[in-house]
């Protein structure tokens, strides 16, 4: 559902024409800013091979389990791939542009420059997987379904929006105000068949295969263990410009494993075909053996310059132990990234220093110009360092000796009203020691957390590490039943309206607000970002201001990032020889190379 309400703001159209009514635009595409790269009538994305053969099987491995085929239910866990395979949206993005959408189910859009309504013109060729036409009434039904029975943040965000069926192929959304964010957010809405979903209890998990609007259906599965998607032979958009050179496998299979170690070993034995690695120790030590030496498995490092969000240890500041910023600062001091990177990560990573890493929106130096004017409004409500010091993550010498950082941390804790008693850091007012739980779902993270845990213990702080299965983790995350988790906040090529779901107090009850913030300053900054999507100077100022305030609030302990894709795959694939899409690896553009596949040894994966 997060994808449903991911919002990019502002509209600009390539090849747009004015409709008969003044100040109304009709176009095949909608862009956040500037002009879309692809004009009306384009044939395919530049990074695909339009002649790629469509055949064969790809098998992927996933850790976890699943018990539900309704991606948008309020309970349950769905299998990987179900959103993109089973349900097409009204319009689609591509891997070369951020915040640009092109017509799919909706062949074009119509809207006024006042941005208070939008009409989607549906492609008359569009059909559901059972052959029934996709009609405007299905779009209206889907929106109302999400409003009435979807996750609460959807109805909160779209409060006041109404939908009207104009005819079989035209559906109009009317907004309660001029709001570009709401307008463009609607384009990512998937479309459900009313004749099927009207009889389904939508908030509940679904254990039967639904009829969708996408290119694949589920042809085989064993609940919690594997799922197989089969491309539909008569999928109406198979040769649509947004689909040419993709959907290249007849079948996509996802096999589920409960353990990361077993998952990796299964790949090396040939149980599945492709793997992206994110654990540096594995990458440095585990991708070896006969199948690598003989060329049956290809190991590849592919550089990129993608923007990064803030992967971090995230404090739930609704927990009393983390209310005081000085406590959060002290805990930050005790995470020794330099030692961790050298001894656990083989020196592969860089420290993340911004919620908008690798973009122009990173806060650097001291605030000035528009950014300073914005922050001056809140001078008495933000940490004084916002105006006096450039933010830098705490650093160590990498030796493992953190005595200087420990002394500084102890001083901060003393200022916050704590005292070391019998080896425990105790609050002098309540008598309670600093004890909290780090909730994980991947055992791989335990090796990073344990040295952190040991450093905290030297300051009398107890961090218990608890690793649970993905279902339990998801439920606890939804209920905000945690002290600290690992999550990624921010990110993207620019600060988008989606930030309201992570930070705005209006979404305090949304599980996307992982920190649990309810702060009028942050509310004002994220709303300023939403209101200035078309004003690059002000968006830059608001983005940097938000980054700076979040960093100095110490809501997280920053982790790290990598400017490479680490991929390994059985040598059965070919891919376009031109280039990758700018903002993704582009696995969807690969295809089966039958000659290469014929040279592989017998294995369970097809």
Buried (B, 14 or more C-beta within 10 A) or exposed (E): BEEBBBBBBBBBBBBBEEBEEEEBBBBBBBBBBEBBBBEBEBEBBBBBBEEBEBEBBBBBBBBBBBBBBBBBBBEBBBBBBBBBBBBBBBBBBBBBBBBBBBBBBBBBBBBBEEBBBBBBBBBEEBBBBEEBBBBBBBBBBBBBBBBEBBBEBBBBBBEEBBBEBEEEBBBBBEBEEEBBBBBBBBBBBBBBBBBBBEEBEBBBBBEEBBBBBBBBBBBEBEBBBBBBBBBBEEBBBBEBBBBBBBBBBBBBBBBBBEEBEEBBEBBBEBBBBBBEBEBBBBBBEBBEEEBBEEEBBBBEEEEBEBBBBBBBBBBBBBBEBBEBBBBBBBBBBBBBBBBBBBEBBEEBBBBBBBBBBBBBBBBEEEBEEBBBEBBEEBEEBBBEEBBEEEBEBBEBEBEBEBEEBBEBBBEBBBEBBBEBEEEBBBBEEEEBBBEBBBBBBBEBBBEBBEBBBEBBBBBBBBBEBBBEEBBBBBBBBEEBEBBBBBBBBBBBBBBBBBBBBBBBBBBEEBBBBBBBBBBEBBBBBBBBBBBBBBBEEBBBBBBBBBBBBBBBBBBBBBBBBBEEBBBBBBBBBBBBEEEBBBBBBBBBBBBBBEEBBEEBEEBEBE
